[in-house]
Amino acid sequence: MPSYRNRPGLAAFDRALAAGDVEAARSALFALTPPEREILAAQLGDEGLARLYQSARRGRRGPTLGRVIVLPGLMGTQLDSVDAGGESDRVWVNLFRILTGRLDELRLSLDGAPLPPPHTVRTASIWPVYAHLLLELQTRWQTRPFPFDWRLDVDQSASALADLVRSWAGGEPVHLLAHSMGGLVARRFIQLHPDVWRSMQDPAGQGRGGRLVMLGTPNRGSFAIVLALSGEEKIVKTLGKISLFHKGVGLLRTLDSFHASYQHLPSPRVDLGDDHVRLFEAASWGTLPVTPELIARGRAFQEAIYPIVDPDRLLYVAGYDQDTPTAVQIEAPGRFIYQITTDGDGRVPHALGLLEGVKTFWVREAHGDLPKNPNVLAAVHDLLQAGATTALESRKPPRRGLRAAAPYLPPRAFEVEAAVVEQLVSRAATAGRRRGAPALSEVEAARLEALMLRDYTGTPLDTGRPLVASSPAPPARVERGRARGPRPRAARRPRLRVEVVWGDITKAAGDVYAVGHYEGVLPQRAERALDEAVSGSSKRRHLVITDQTRRGILRGGLGDVAFFPWGRRVVAVAGMGHAGTFGEPELRRLARNLTWAVAGLPAVRTICTVLIGSGEGTLEVEQAVRALFLGLGDALAGAEVESRIRLVRIVEKELARAHRIRDTVEEIRRADAGAGPIELAPASKIRPARGGAISAESGLALLLAAAAQASGSPVRSAARKAVGILMRALPRQDDLPARLVKTLDALGRDRKSDLGRVASSLRVRLGPARVPSGAVATRVSFVRAGDRIRVAAITETATVAERDLGVDFALVQELVARMTDPLAARLDDLGDLLRRLLLPADFDDKVREGPPLVFEVDREMARVHWEMMAGDEAGGPTPLALGLRGPLARQLRTAYSPPPAPAPRPASRLRALVIGDPGDPGQGRSLPGARREAQRVADLLRSRGADVVELVGAPDAAGAGPLPGIAPATRIDVLHHLLTGGFDLLHYCGHGDFDAAEPDRAGWVFKGGLLTSRELEGMELAPRLVVANACLSGLTSAVTRTGTAVAVRGETDLLPGLADEFFRRGVRDYVGTAWEVNDEGAILFAETFYDSVLPARGRPPADVTYGQAMLKARRTLAAAGLYEALWAAYQHYGDPTGSLVFE
C-alpha cells in the first residue's frame, strides 16, 4: 500500500503545519502538483479543498488585529513514533502502519510513558481540516497552531500551552480558539496558570487578546469516550477490522491506556437522571481492560475543572440537530445502552458541553465539521475581537418538529459505519492478508483515513466524485426466471419548483409573501408595498408594519421572523440585522429560519419572495440567489421537517433583473451544487404579473435587441441602418457600443434568441441612479471594534457594506473634547475636520441624500458630536453643519431589547410630567431659569390640550414648594409618577450630574440626592418622549457594572446613564444636552421645540415630526446669535420621522 506522505509537496505542507508556520503552509498549498491536490481533496473533499484555496488566495488584509493560538480537538494532532536512533515514522494516523500492528506503539504506562521502550512518541502536524481555520485567521491575525498529544493527561498539555504563550506572545495579548478537547486543555491552562492567562488580556480594551472561543468542547465530558473505552465506537471497530495484529481486547488495551480518555468521562457533578456516575466505579466495566487508577484520576479531573474561571472571557459555539448520545444505562457490567438526542453536535450533548454564564452561539453542524463550517469561519474574527457576531445564531433555534421521549438503545443501533468505509476497510484488510489482492490507491488510503476520523476531524465535502474505485458489479441472482441485482437506495432530495415572476409582489399569487427588514429601518420598496396591502391604506399613520417598527415591536434581528395576516394570506417579515452587515452567510441563515417558520403554518404550498439582500450596494443577484437556496436547502433537507412547500416564486419588479435571477436559478440547477440537498425545478420562462416595470436602460436594450433580430442577415437592410442610428445616438459610456456590437452580431445570427434575456445581458446604464424621495431616513452607523471603527450606510436607494477605518481612537477623543461647547467661530473648521477624519469619501453623497439622517452609534461613538459634522466642503453657500441642514437624530446600538412603546394618542389625551428646578437651594443648586422654563412649558402644553402634572422647586422645611399652587419636585413624588406610568411626555429642567469615574452618579439633581438609573428599575411603562434640558444629560455610560469598558454588541450588563435606562425601559425618543446650557437659550429651545411638535389647533401640522421640530429649534438658537454653539448641545436619540401625537 503506497504512502502518499512521501510526496514532496504534501510533506512540505505537513512540515509547515507541524512548525506552526501558516505562511509556509499557504505557499506549500499552491506548490502542490495535481496528484497531490487529488490526495488532499480525498481528505478534505473537493468542495473543502476549493474553500481552502479560496481562503489561501485572500492573504492578509491590512495590519493584524492581534494573536491567536488554535488548539485542535481529540485525535486532531498527528503522532510520530521515534526509535532509539532518532528515525521517526507517522503512526497516527497512517493506514499502513495500523495495518501492520504499529498502533501498539501509542500505548501508555500508568505514569504516562510510552510502552514498550525504547521508542518515544512526538507530536507532528495538526490534521489538515484545521488549515481552514488557520488560513482564514491569518488574513487578519498572527496565527499559531498548538499541536498536542491528545493521549496524555490534560494537565501536561495545559503546561505546554503555557510555555507556548510565554515564548510566542512575549507578553503581548493573545486569544485562544479551541476545537473539542482543545477547549479542555485551554480551560485547564487557565486554572493552572492564572498569571499567564491574565497577561493575555488586551490592556487597551481593543480586542487584541484575552478570549477563549470553544467549538464543541466537551466541558463536562462526552459519551463518545464511554463508547470508545467499551469498544463500541465506530472508529474503534474500524481499527479492529484494519489491524492484522490487534483485535478485540488486545486493541482496547492500547486505546484504554490513554490517560486523557478517562478525563472525558461524563462529569459526576451533572445530573442527567441516568447511570453515568456509576461509570467511575471499576466494577461497572466488567471484564473490559480499563484501569481503575485512571478512572479515579478522571473523576478527580472532572471535579477540578468544574468551576468556571472568567466566564465573561469565554465563548462557546454549539452544533445542534445531530443525533448525540446523552445518557447511559448499565444493563450489566461492561454492557451499556444509550439515549439519543438532537440537542447536540453528534459527539457532545448540550447538557455536557455548555457552561453556565458563558455566552453561546449556535450553528446546525456536526462536531467534526465545526472548524470548517462557513458560518463559523465568517464569525471567528468578530468573536475574537468583539465577543459577538451576527454570522451565528445567538439563541438556540426551536426544534423543527416534536420527538417522543427517546428510548435507550444498544450501540449497534446508532454507531453504524458508512457503507463506503466498510468497502474500503474490507479491501485494505484483504490486501494485507492475501498477496495479489488489489491494494488501496494513495487517494483511497487518504480517503479512508479521513472518513475514519470524520466524527472528530470533519467529513470530506464532496461534489460527486466517486468515493471508491469502480469494481465489477456482483453477479445477478436468478430466482424463478427473474434476474435480481442489488437495489441502490439513494436518499430522495426534496423537490422544489421555482418560478421567477416579473411584477409587483402584491400582485403575485401565493400563500406567504416574504420580505427582509433591517433593524430600526422603516419599511420601504417591497416591504412598504406589502405594508400598505396588509394595512389597507397608503397613509403613513395607518401602516401596521411601519407602526410596529416605530414602537419597537418589530425588531428585525437577524433571522427573526414576524407574521402579519393579509386576508387569507400571510406576510412574513424576516430580520436582516443591522444595515451594512448583511452578506451571504446572513442571507443563508435568514432563508433557513424563514423556511422553518413558514413550514409550521397550515396549508402553505407557495412562497412569494423578493430577492432579499440584493439591493444596490449589497449582494449581487447571483450571490443572493445562491444563498437563498442554500438556506432553503438547510431547512427542507432535515428529516424532521414536514413541509408542504412545493413552489417558490421570486418576484422582481424590473425586467432585466428578473432575467438575471432566472438565468442564475438555471445555472444552479445545472451545477446541482449551489442548491445543496434540494432538487430545483425552475420554470422555463419568466411568469408575468401586474405591476412589472421596464427601466429606461432595459427599454433601450430591448429596442436594440428587437432591431437586431428584425434585421436578419442582410447587412445593408433598413433595420441595420436603424440600429446604427440608435447606437450613434447613445451616450458614450465605457465600452457600451463595443459590447452592443458584439452582442447584436451574435443575436443576428440566432434569430430565435429570447429578447428579454439578451437585453438583460447588455447591462445598459443611462445617467444617475434613482433619485431619493426624502421620505425614508438615511442611516449611517459607526461602531468601535477594537482599534478599528466600522462604518456602514443605508439610504432609500442603496446600501453601503460595512467597512473598517483604521483611525487612532485617541484622535477621535481629542476632537470630541475640542468640539464640546466650542465657540461659534470654530464650528465650520471643527465640523470639516470631523467629516474628513471619520466619514469615508464615498459616504459623502450618502449623507447628502438625506434628510432625514440617522447616526446609529454604539456608546463610545455616541460621544462624537455628529450634529456639527460638515455636510460639504468648507466655503459652500449653505450651512455646513448637518444638524442645521436637515432633520438629524441618533440611535444607540444596544444588545438589550426594550419593551414596546404604547401607540400614540391624540393631543387632547396627552399626559405630560414637567419637573423644574428640583435642586437644593441650600447647596447653591437652585435655578430660577429652570423654574421659568417649567412654567412656560407646562402652560404651552396645556394650551395644546395636554393633561399636565407640574412639579417645580425643592420643598422647604414644611414640605411646600416655592411657587404657590404648584407642588414641589421631590424624588419620591417624581418616582411615584414614573413608576405608576401613564405619561406620554417627561420634561426635566434643572441640574444634571455625570461623572465618568462614578457612572452610578449619572442622574438628575434633587434635594436629598440624585435620581439615577437604579431608582428606575421598577418602571413598567416609560414615557414615549423624554426631554432633559440639563447639563450632561445626553451623555451615555461606556462602563459596565464590573467597571470594565463596554464591548461592541455586548452591553447586556451595561451600567447606563439615565438616558440609557430610559431606553431600556421603552423610551423611543430622548432629547438631552451634551454640555451645560444657558437658561434663556434652554427656554427658547423648549418653546420652539414644543410649538413645532405640538402645533396649535387650526395650524397646519407641517412640523409635527421630531426631526423637523429639532431642526427648527436648533436653527432658532443658531439664528439668535447669542448662545455660541448651544444648538449643537441638543442631541436627539430616536426616530426623526416619528411624532408625539396621533393625527
N, C-alpha and C positions, 0 to 999 in steps of 0.2 A: 504494500500500500504506500504510494508515494507521499512524501511530506512537503506540502506547499510552503512550509515555513522557511525552506532553504532558498526560495526565490529572492533575489536581491532587493527588489522593490518592497515586497512585504516585510522582509527582515529590517529594512531601514525604517519603515513605518512603525514596526513593533519597537525598535530601539528608541525611537523618538518618544513614543508614549511611555516607555519604561523610564526614560530620563526626565520625563515631565516637560519636554521641550515642545510646546504646542506649535510654534512656528516651523520647527523642523518637521513635525508631523504633517503640517499643511504642505510643505514643499515635497515631502515624500509621497503624499497623496497624488499630486499632479505628475509625479515621475513614474507612476505605475504603468506597466505595459498592459495591453488589452487582456491577456490571460490572467494577469494579477488582479486586474479590476474585476474580472469574472469571479475569481475566488472570493474577493471581498464582498461582491454582490451576493454570493451564496451565504455569507454570514449575516449581511445586513438586509438583503433583499434588493431588488432592482430599484424600487422606489426609495428605500432607505439610503442606498448609495447615491442616488440623484440628489436627495436632500443634503447629504453630507457634502457633496461638491458645491451645492448652492451656498451653504454656509462658508465653505473654504474660499469661494470666489469673492465674497464680500470683503474679507480682510478687516483690518481695524479702521474704524471711522472716527477720526479726531483723537483728542487726548483721552487717556484711560480714566475711568471713574474710580479705580481702586484695585484691590487684590482679591482674588477668590481662590480658595482651595477646594477641589472637587474630590469627594470621597465616594468610591464605588460601593456596591452592595455585596451581599453574600455571594460568593463564587465569582465576583466581578473582577478579581485580580488573578492573573495567570501566574503559575508557580513553576519554578525550575528546580530540578534535583541536581545537586553539585557533588561530584565524587571527591575522593581524597586528593586526586591530582588537580582539582580545580576545574575539570571539564563539567559544563552544565548541559542539561537536556530538559526540554519542556515536557512536563508530566501532566500539568493541568492548564488547559485542557488539551490533550493530544490523543486522538483516537487510536493511533498505532501503539502508543505506549500503554494505554489502558488495555488494549487487546492482548498485549504480551505480558501483562501482570505487573507493570511498573507502578500501579496505583498504590501498592503496599508501601512505597517509599514516602507516602504522605502521612503514614501512621505516627501518632504521638505517644510519648510515655506520660505517666501521671504528672511529671514535673514539666511537661511541655517540650521535651527534647525529641528529636526525630528517632524513630525506630525502624529498622535496626541500624546501628552505626556501620560504616564510618561516614555515610553521606549526610549532607545538610540540604535544607530547602530554603530558597530565597525567593522574594517577590520579584516578578518580572513586570510586564506591562499590564495596564487595565484592559478589559475586554473592549473591542472596537466600538461597541454601541455607545460608549461614553465619549467617543470622539464628537458626536453630535453636540453634546453639552460644551465640550472644551472649545470647539471651533466657534460656536455661537457666542460664548462668553468672551472669547479672545477678541471679538470685534469691538468690545468696549472696556474690557478689564485685562489686567495682568492675571493670567490663569495658570494654575499648577495642579496636576492630579496628585493624589496621595494613594498609591497602591499599598495595600496592607494584607497581611496573611490572615485570611478570614477563618483559619482553623484555630488560631491561638486565642488565649484569654484576651478579652476585650481591653483589660487594663494595660496589657503590653502595647496594643495598637494605639491606645489613648496617649501613652507616654511618647511613642514615636511621633504622633501627630504634634504634640507639644514641641518636640525637637524641631520639626519642620517649620512650625510657625515662628519659632525663635530665629532659626537660621535664614529662612527665606524672606519673612516680613521685616525682620530687623527693627521691630518696634513700630512699624507702620500699621495703619488699620488694615484689617483683612476680614473677609466673610468666609463662611463655610457653607458649601452646598453639598448635601449628602443624600445618597440614594440608599434605601433599605437599611442594611446593617450599618452602613456608614454613619447613619444618624445616631445609632447606639454608641459607636466609637466617639463621635463628637460630643454627645451629652456626657459620657463618662470622662472625657477630657475636660469638660467644663467643671465637673465636680472635683477632679483630682488636681487640676492646675488652674485654680481661680485667678492667679496673678497673670498668667499668660492670656487667659480669656478677657480679663479687664483691659490688657494692653491692646487688644484687637479692636476696641471701640474707637470710633472717629471722634476726637475731642471737639472738632468743629461742627459736628452735627450735620454733615453733608452727605451721609450715607456711604462713605468710602469703606466702611468695615463694621464689624461688631454683630452681625446677624448669623444665625444658623437657619438655613432653609432645608427642611427634610422632605424627601419624596418617598412616601410609602414606608416610613421607618416603623418596624415592629417594636414600638416603645415598651409595650407590656408583653411582648413575646408573640409567638405565632404557632398555630397547629401544624404548619408545614414541617416544623422541626420534629414534632411528635411522629408524623408520617415517615420522616427520613430515618429517625432512630429506630423505628419499628420495621423498616424495610419496605414500607408500602408506598413511599413517594415515587412518582413517575421516574425521576432521574435515577434513583437508586435501583429500581427494577431494570431500567435500561442498561445501567452499568453492569449489572449482573449478567445480562444477556450478551454483552460485548466481550467482557473479560473471559479469557480462556482458563485463568488460574484462580479467580476469586468468585465464588458463588455463595449465596445464602449467608450463613453465619460468618464465614470467612471474610466476606466483603464488609459485613456490618462491624466486625472487629476493627477494621481500619476506619470506617466512617464514624463509628461511635466513640473513637478515641479523640475526636476533635473537641477541644475544650469549649470553644465558643458556641457550639451547638446547644449545650446544656444551658447556656446563658440566654438562649432564645425561648426556653420553655415558658408557657403562659404564666404570667405573674400570679402568685398566690394572693396578692393584695386586691385582685379584681374579682368581683362576684359575678360569675357567669351562670350560676344555677346549674352547674354540671359537676363532673368528677375531676376537673383538671388539677385541683390542688393535690389529689392523690398521686399525680404523676411524680411528685417529689418523694414518694416512698418507693424504694427499690423493689419491694415485693410486687408492686403493680405491673412491673415489666416482665415478670415471669422469667423465662429462660433467655430472653434477649440479652445480648452481651453489653449492656450498659454498665457504667462504672459508678457505684454508689457515691464515692468521694466526689466525682464530678457533678452528680445530681445535687449533692449538698452545696457545692460551690455555685451551681446555677441558681439555686434558691437564694443564697446569700447575695448574689449579684442583683437579682430582681428586687430584693428588699433594699439594697443600697441605691439603686438607680431610680427608685420610685419617686423620691422628692424631685420637684421640677425647679431648676435654678434659672432665674431670669426669664420667666415665660414671655415677657414683653419683647425680648430679643429673639424669640423663636417663632418660626412659621412652619406650617405643615401643609403639604399638598397631598390630598387623599384621592385615590382612584375609587370608582364605585361602579355598581351594576355588573360585578363579576362574581360568579359562584365561588364562595370562600368558606372553608371550614371555620366555624365559630364556637363550637362547643364539643365536648367529648364525653362519652360514657365508656366505662371499663366493663366489658362483658365478662372477662376472665383475665387473669394475669397475662399480659402481653397481647391481649385481643381488645382492640379499640374500635368503636363506631363513632361517627361524627355527624353533627348537624351543620347544614349548609345554609348560608345567607347570601343575598346580593349586596348586603351592606359591607362591602369590602372590595379589595382590588385583585382577588384571586388567591393571594398568599396571606395577606394581613387583613383581618376583620377590623372594622372601625372601633369595635369595643376594645381592641388591644393596640390600636395604632394612635388614636387621637389622645391628646394631652389636655388636661383641664387648664383653662386660661391661656392656651396657645391658639392664636388665630389660624383658622383652617380655610384652605381654598380647595375647590373640588373640580375633578375632571373625569369624564367617563373613559377610563383607561385601565388596562391590566398592569399589575405590579412591575413586571419586567420592562414594559414599554413606556413607563413614566419618563425616563431620561431623554427619550427621543420624540415624545408627543409634541406636535407642532404648537399647540396652545401653551404647553409648559415652556417650550423654548422661547415663545413670544413673551412669556411672563417673567422670565428669570431676572431680566435687568431691573424691572420695576420692583420685584420682590426684594431683591438685594438692596437697591438704593433707597427705596421709599417705604418698603414694608407693606405694599399693597399693589394690586394690579386689577385691570379690567379684562384681561385676557382669560381669566379663570372665574368660575363661579365663586362668589363669596358666601353663598348659602347652599346647603345641600339641596339639589332639585328633588321634588316629590317623586316617590316611586311611581313608575309608569304601569300600574296595574296591581291588583291585590293578589297576595300569595298566602296560602294557608300555612299554618304552623308547620315548619319543616320537620319531617321525621329524622331519626338517627339512621345513618346509612353506613354500610361497610365500605372501606376504601375502594374496593373493586367497582363500586357503583359510580364513582366520580373521578378517581385517579386513573383515567384511561388515556393511553398514549395514542397519538395520531397514527393513522394507517401508514402515512409516508415514512414516519420514523421506524415503525415496525419493519417495513420493507427494507430500508437501508440497514438497520441493525441486523436483520437476517442475512443480508448479503455480506456484511462485514464479518460476522461470526463464521459464516460458511467459508469465506476466503481464508480466514485464519486457520480453520480446521483442515481444509482439503486443498491440497496443491492442485493448481489448474483451474480452480474456481475463479470466476471473474472478480477482481478486486474493485473497490470503490475508486473512482477517479478523484483527483485533488479537489475538484469542485464539490463532488458528492460528500467527501470526507469533511470539508469545511461546513457544508450544509448540515450534516448530521450533528456536528459539534454544536452549532448554533441552535438547532432545534432541541437538542437535549437540554440546553440551559435556558430555553425561552421563557419559562416562568420567572426566572431571576434576572436575565440579562436581555430579554426582549425577543419578540417574534420577528423573523425576517419578513420585511414588507415586500411582497412580490406583485408584479403586474401581469403575471400569467405564464412566465417561463416554466416549463415542466420541472417538478422537483426531483424526479428520478429519471434516469435514462430509460428510454423506452425498451421494453422487453417483449418477447413474444407473448401473445395472449394465451391464457390457458385453453387447452382443447375443449371444444364444445362437448357437452354431455348429451347423448341421445336418449330420450326417455319417451317410450310409446310413440315413436315416429316423429317426435318434435325435438329440434335442436335447441338446447338451452345453454346459455352462457351467463356469466356474471352480469348482474344488473347494477350499473352505477347509480348511486342515489345522490345526485347533485342537489345541493340546497337551492330551493327556488327563491329568487330575489323578488321583493315586492315590485309590481309593475305600476308605473305612474305615467298617465297621459299628460302631455304638456301642450298647451296652446299659447301662442303669442297673439294678443288682442291689440289692435290699433284703435284707440278710442279713449273716452273718459271712463275712469274706473267706476264711477257711479252708474254708468250705462251698461256695464258688462254684466252678464248673468252668472250668478254664483250663490253659494250658501254663506261663505265667510269672506270678508274683504279685509286684507291686511295692509297696514302701512307702518312705517317706522316713526319714532318720536324721540328727538333729542331731549335730554334732561333740561328742564327750565325753558325750553323754546316753544313759543306758541305755535299752534298748527298753521301750516302753510301748504300751498300747492295741493297735492292729492289728499293729504290729511285734512286740509281745510275744506276741500270739496266733500269729503265724507262727513266731516263735522256738520256742514250745512245740511247734508242729506239726513243725518241722524236727528238733527235738531229741528228740521222742517222750517228753517229760517236762514237767511244770509246775514242777519243783523248780528253784530259782534256780541251784544249783550245777551243774546238768546242762544248762543252756541254752547252746547253741552261740553264737548271735549276741551274747548278753549277755557271755559269757566273752571273745569276741574283742574286744568293745568295751572291757572292763576292761583287757585286756592290750595294747591299742593296735594290734591287728592291723586292726580295722575303725575307720578314722579318721572318716569322714563328711565329708570335704572336699567343697565344693560341686561337684556334677557327677560325683564318683567313683561307680562302680557296682561292687558286690560280689555274687557269686552264691553261693547255698547250695543244695545238692541236697535235694530233698524227694521221695524215691521217683523216679518218672518225671517229676516236675515240678521247677521251679526257683523259688526265691525270690530276687528282685533287690532289694537294699537300695541306695537312691540317696542320696548325701550331700547334705545341705541346708546345710552350713556351720555357722557359729555361730548359736545361738539369738538371735532378735531382728533378724537381718539379712536374713531371707528375705522377698522380695517377688515381684512378677510377673516382673521380668527374671530373677531367680534360678530361679523355677519353670520358666520357658520354657527356660532353659539345662539344667536338670535333666532335663526331659522329652525334650529333644533328645538328650542324652548317653545317657539310659536307652534310648531307641529305637534309637540306633546300636548300643549294646551288645547289646540283645536281638536285633536283626536279624541278628547274627552267629551266633546259636545255631541248631542244626539243628531243623527241623520245628516251629517256633514259629508258630502261627496266632492264638492268643488270649492277650491280656494281661489279667489281672485286676489292678486297682489301686484303692487308696483314693484319695480326692481329696486329694493331698499338699498340705500347707501351708494347709489350710482349717480348722484347729482354732480354738478360741475365742481371740480376740485377734490372729489373724493375718489371712489373706486372706478376703474374703467368698467365698461359694460361686461367685458369678458371675465374680469375678476369677480364681479358681483354675481354673475350667473353661476360661475363655478362654486363659489362659497355658498350660495343659496341651496344648490342641490347637494352639496356635501352635508349641510346641516339637515336637510330633509332626509338624507340617507341615514345620518346618525340616529334620527328619531324613528324612522319607519322600519329600519332593519332589525331593531331589537325584537327578540322573541316574545316579549311581554306586551308589545304594542298591538292592540286590536283596533285598527283604524279603518274607517270606511272611505278614507280619502282616496279618490281614484283619478282626479283631474286637477291640475294646477294651471291657472290662466295668469300669465304675466301680462299686465296691462300697461301699455305705453302710449302716451298721447301723440308723440311725434313720430312720423312715419319712418324716417331714416333710422332712428334708434330702434324702432320695432324690428326692422330688418336685421340690424346688428344683433339684437337679442336672439332672433330666430336662428341666425347663422351660428351663433355660439352654442345654442342648445343642440343643434345638429352636430356640431364638431364634438361636443361632449359625448353624445350618443355613439358616434363613430369610434371615438377613442375608448369608450367604455371604461374610463378610469376616473375622470373628474366627478362622475355622479356617484362614486362609491358603490355601496352594496345595493343600490336600487336600479331597476331597469327602466330607462326613459323611453317613452314612445311619443316623440314630438309629431305634431300635425305637419302636413306637407306645406301648408300655406298659412299666411297670416290671416287671422279672423278679424274682419272689420266690425266696429261698433260705432255708435253715435259719439260725437264729440272729438273725433280724431283731428289732428292738425298737421299741416304741411308748412314747415318753415320756409322762409324765402330761399334759403340755401337748398333745401330739399326740392322746392318747386323748380328752381333753376336746373338742378341736376336731372330731375325727371324730364324737363323740357329738352335738355341736351340729349339724354338717352333716347327719348322718343324720336327726336330729329335724326339721330344717327341710325336708328333702327329702320326708320322710314326711308332713309336714303338708299339702302340696299347696296348693291355692288357698283353702280355707275359712279365714277369718281367726280364727274363734272355735272352731276344732276343738280336740280334746283334745291333739293333737300340738303345736299352737301354744301352748297353755297350759303344756305341759311345758317347752317352750323358755323361756317366761317365767320359770317357777320356777327353771330352771337358771341363767339369766342373773342373777336376783336373788341367787342364792347365790354368785355369783362374787366373789372379792376385787376391790376397786375399784383397779385398776392402770391408770394413764394413761387412754387413751381406749378401753380394751378393749371395754366394752359398745357404744359407738357404732360401732366398727369391725365388731363382730359383727352388729349390726342391719343395717348396710348390706350386708354380705356375704351374710347369710342371706336378706334380702329378694330379692337378686338370684338366690340359689340356688333360692328357692321358685318363681320364675318360669321357671327352667330345670331341670326335674326330671331331665335326662339328664347333668348335670354329674358329673365324676369326684370322688367323695367325698374321696379322698386328696389330690388337687390342691387342692381348695377348703380342706380342713383345713390344709394346709401354708401357704396364703396368709393364714390367720388370725394366725399368729405368736403364739400364746398362750404366756405365760410365767407360771409359778406358783412363787413363792418363790425361794430362792437356788439357785445352780448346784450341780453335783455336788460332794460333799464328798471331799477327797483322802484316800487311804488311808494316806499316810506311807511307802509302800514305795519311792517314787521321789524322788530328791533334787530340791529346788528350787534352781535356778541363777540367780544374779544376776550380770551381767557389768558391769564398769567398765573402760573403755578410754579413755586420754587421746588426743585427736586435736587437735593444735594447742592453741588456747586453750579448747577445749571438752572435756567429759568425756561419753562416750557410755555410756548405761545401757540395759540390756535385761534381760528375765527370762523364764524358762520354768518352769512348775510342772507338776504332774501333771494339772491341769485347764485350763491356759490358757497363752498366750504373750503377752508384752508387747513390742511392737515397739521397736526401738532409738530412743532419743531423745537430744537433746543437753542438757547442763547448762552454763550459762554461768558457772561458778564460777571465780573467780580462783584459779589453782593455788597462788599464794603463800599463800593462806589455808589450803589443804589441807596444805601443807608445814609451816606454823606449828602446825597442830593435831596433825600427826604428831609433831612434836618434843615437844609438851606431853604427849602420850599415851605417850611412851616412858618406861617404868619409873616410872609415877605412884604416888602414894600411894593406898591402897585407898579412902580417904575421898573422893577426887575422881573415882572411876570412873564413878559414876552421871551426874554433870554432864557429864563429857567424852564419855561414850557417847551421851548425849542430844544434845549439840551435833553430834557426828559424824552421827547419824541425820538431824537437821534440815538439815545442810549438804549431804549427798550423796545422801540417799535421797528420791526424789520421793514425794509424798504418796500417790499411787495405787499405790506399790510396797509400802506398809506391810503390806497384807493378804497380798501375795505372800510376803514374808519370814516372816510368821507362819504361812503354810501349811505350811512345813517343820515339824519336822525330817524328814530331814537337810537341810542347807543348804550350798550350794557357792558361793563367790565366785570367779568367773572374772575374772582381772585380768591386765593387762599389767605390765611391770616397774616402771613408775612408780607405778601404783595398788597394786602389791604392798606398797609401803611403809606403806600405811594399815593401822591396827590394827583390822581388821574384827571380830575376836573381841570387842572392847569395845563395839561399836555397840549402842545401846539397842534393845531389841525392842518397847518400848511407851513411852507417856508416862511421865515420872518419877512416882514415888509409887505404882506398881502393887504388887499383892501378891506377884508372882513376881519372881525375879532379872531385873534389867534387861538385862544383857549377853547378847548372842546366844550367846557362847561358853560360857555356863553354863546356857543354856536347853535346848540340844539338840546333837546331832552337827553339827559345822561344819568345813568344810575349804576349802582354796583350790586353784585350778588356774591354772597360768600359760598365758596365750595366747601361743604362740610360732609362728614361721614354719618351724622345722625339724620334721622327722618323726622321732621317736626310734624305735629298733628295738623290735620286740615283746618283751614280757616273757614269761618262761617260765611254764608252768602251775604253780599252787600245788601244794605237796607235803604229804603228811601230816606231823603234828608229829614223828612218830618218825623221819622222814628229813630234818628241817630242819637246815640248816647255818648257823651264825652266826659272825661275826667280831666280837670285842669288843676295843676299843682303849681303854686308860685311861692318863691322865696321861703322855703321851709328851714333855712339855716338858723343857727343860734345867734341872736344879736349880741349876747354877752361875750361871744368869741370873735366878734367882728365879722360875722358871716351873713349879715343882713344886706339884701339887695333891693333897694326901693324900686329900681328899674324893673326887676323881675315881678314885683307886685303889680306895677302898672301894666306890664305885658300880660299877666294872667287875667287881670280885669278886662283889658281890651279884647283879648282872645275870647274870653267867656262871653262878653257882650256880642261879639261878631258871630260866634257860633249860635247863640240864642236867636239872633236876628235871622238866621238861616233855618230856623225850625228845630234845632237840636236840643235835646234834653241834657243840661249841663250840671255836673256836680263840681263845685268850685271850692277848693281848699287853699287858703292863702295865709302865709306868715307862720311863725312859730308861736306856740301857746305861751302865755305868761304864767305866773305862779298860780293863778286861779283857773287856768285852762282855757282862757279866752284868747281869740286872735286879735291882731292889730286892726282889722277892718270890721266895722260894725255890720252885723247881719251876715257875715261870711265866716264859716268855720275855719279854724286853724288847720295847717297841714302837719299832722303828726304821723310818725311812721306807722303806728298801729292802725290809724284810720285809713291811711293810704293802702296798707296791706289788706285791710278788711275789704275795701272796694275791689282791689285787684284780684284777691283770691275768690271772691264770690262771683266775679266775672260780669259779663253783660255789657261791657263798654266797647264801642267801635273805635274810639279815638282816645289816646292819652297824650296830653301836652304837659311837659315839665319845663319850668324855667327857674333856674337857681344855680347853686354851685354844683360842679361835678368834681370828682376826685378819682384820679387814676394814677397808680404808682406801679410802674413796670416791675419793680423789685418785690412788690407785695400785691400780686394780682387779686387777692381776696378783698383788697380795699378799693376795688373799682366800683363806683356807685354814685348815688345822689346824696347830697349832704342834708341831713335833717338835724334838728335839735335833739341831742341824745345819741346820735350815731349815723352811720351810713345805711342807706337802703341798697343792699348788694344782691348779687345773684342767689346767694344762699337763702335769702328770705323769700325768693320767688319759686322755690322748689314745688310748692303745693298749688301753684296757679294752673287751673284746668283749662280755662278759656282766655286766651290773651287778646288784647285789642288788636284790630287789624292794622292800625296805623299808630306809631309812636313818634312824637316829635319831641326831642330832648334838646332844648335851647340852653345848653350849658357847656362850660369849657370841658374839653377832653371826652365828651360823652360818645363821640363817634369812633373812638379807638376800640380796637378789639384785642383780646388777650392772645398771646402767642406762647403761653406756658400751660403745661398740664398740671394736674394736682400733685404729681410727683416732683414737680419743679423742673422737668426737662422740656426741651423745645418741642413744639407741636410738629409731628411728622406729616408729610404730604398725604392727604386722604386717610389720615389715621387719627382723627380728633375725637374718638369715642369717649375718651376720658378727659375731655377738654375742661380746663378751668376758665370759664368765659368771663368776659366783662359783662356789664349789664346789658349791652346791646346783644351780645351772643345769647344770653339766657332768654331774652325776649324772642329771638329767632327760634330757639329750641322749643319754646312754649307755643309757637304757632303764629307769631307776628309775621306778616307778609311784607310790611314796608316800615322802615325805620329811618328817620331823619335825625342826624346828630351833627356835632361840630368837632373839628379836629384841633382847635385851639381856643383860647379864651375869646369871648365875644363881647362886643360893645353893647351897652344897654339899649341905646337908641337904635343901633343897627339891628339888634335882635328883635325889637318891636316891629321895625319896618319889614324885616324878613317875614315874621309870623303873620302880620296883617296881609301882606301881599300874597303869601302862600295860601292862606285860608280863603281870602277873597277870590282866588282863582279856582281852588279845588272845590269850594262850595259857593257857586255863584248865587247872587241874589235872585229871588223869584222874578220871573219875567225877563231875566237877562239870558241871552243865548249861551248854552254851556260849551263854549269853544275851548276853554282851558281847563276842563274838569279832570284831565289825566294828571297823575303825579308828576310826570316828566315835564309837561307844559307849565304846571304850577311852579315847579322848582326852577325852570328856566326863567320864568317871569320874575321870580323873587331874586334870583342871582343877578339878573340884568338890572333890576331896580337898585340893588345895593351898589353895583358897579357904576351905574349912571349917576348916583348921588355924589360921587367924588369925595366922600367924607370918611370912608371906612377902609381905605387901602385895599387889601385883598380879602376882606371879610367874606365876600361872596363865595370864595373858594373853600372856606372852612366848612361850609354846609355840604354834607355828604348824604346821599340818598341810597340806602340799601333796599332793593326791591325791584318792582316792575314799573318802568317808566310809562307804560301804556295802561296801567291799572288806574283805578279811581276809587274814591271813598264811598260814593253813593250809587244807588241803582236808579237809572233813568226811567 
